[in-house]
Amino acid sequence: MQRIQLATDLSISKTVHGMMHLSGWNLSKEERLSLIQEVMETGITTFDHADIYGGYQCESLFGEALALEPSLREKMEIVTKCGIVLQSPNRPAHRSHHYDTSKAHILNSVEQSLKNLSVEAIDLLLIHRPDPLMNPEETAEAFDELHRSGKVKHFGVSNFKRSQFNMLQSYVDQPLCTNQIELSPYHLENFEDGTLDMTIEKKTPPMAWSPLAGGKILTGQDEKAVRIRAALQEVGEEIGTDQLDEVIYAWLYTHPANISVIAGSGKIERIQSAVNAQKYRMDAHQWFTIYQAVLGHDVP
């Protein structure tokens, strides 16, 4: 498994296992542990969470499984996110859906995540969404306190654009080490608006969420999806795979931004496809065949 260095003392697996849908996989805690072990046997060591996933349940479900085999903790990296507030039966005090990046909220969220995950420290904490009411001094104070206490080792962001990243970084002592953003052959926004370019400029390798566009590329019947699938099949034949998801992952891995992809499936064969794709490399012709299929026209 290839590794991506985010900081001097933090590397992650190039393929990351996403826990967003863990509560929907209907697994016993023993089955959850078995899945974690199977995933780690593929070489994946990084697990991506957020406090809100599964109506605030997924972290606990993972933590229950990890508690059955606590020795696994030292062999993995745990990423989690905070900053989104959702109405939920599990959070009866929440009155609405909004963002909260205040010091108090971040500190409380981390304390709850540590408890839920059955761990003493989080390897990487991300602010989940840009907050128009963010007071960067408060956010920075929370980061500093969490780092000094040893509860969080590193920090980053998710879904931040260039100005938002730069604004927060100007207040934070420790470098923000990643930006988790939506990247897929279906959604090019972050390719085109400078967000991905910024990750290269800042030397902060990005994490790609929804790399398969929620399955839309593989099953969608709209003209764009059909067009992309035809290009994926053509390129797949050239690089040596008939698995279109592997071609998608390989397309992302080929980009010089050093992208890690979040594969959020409960099926080990789907996770294995994301791992297998690391062995493929596309030349410029192949990469642009897919890119131009997404655009629907030739590049200028």
ABEGO torsion letter per residue (X at the ends): XBBBBABAABBBBABBBBAAAAAAAGBBAAAAAAAAAAAAAAGBABBBBBAABGGGAAAAAAAAAAAABAAAAAABBBBBBBGBBBBBAABAABABBBBBABAAAAAAAAAAAAAAAGBABBABBBBABBBAABBAAAAAAAAAAAAAAGABABBBBBGBBAAAAAAAAAABABBBABBBBBBBAABAAAAAAGAAAAAAAAGBBBBBBGAAGGGAAAABABAAAAAAAAAAAAAAAAAGBABAAAAAAAAAAABAAGBBBBBBBABAAAAAAAAAAAABBBBAAAAAAAAAAAAGBBBX
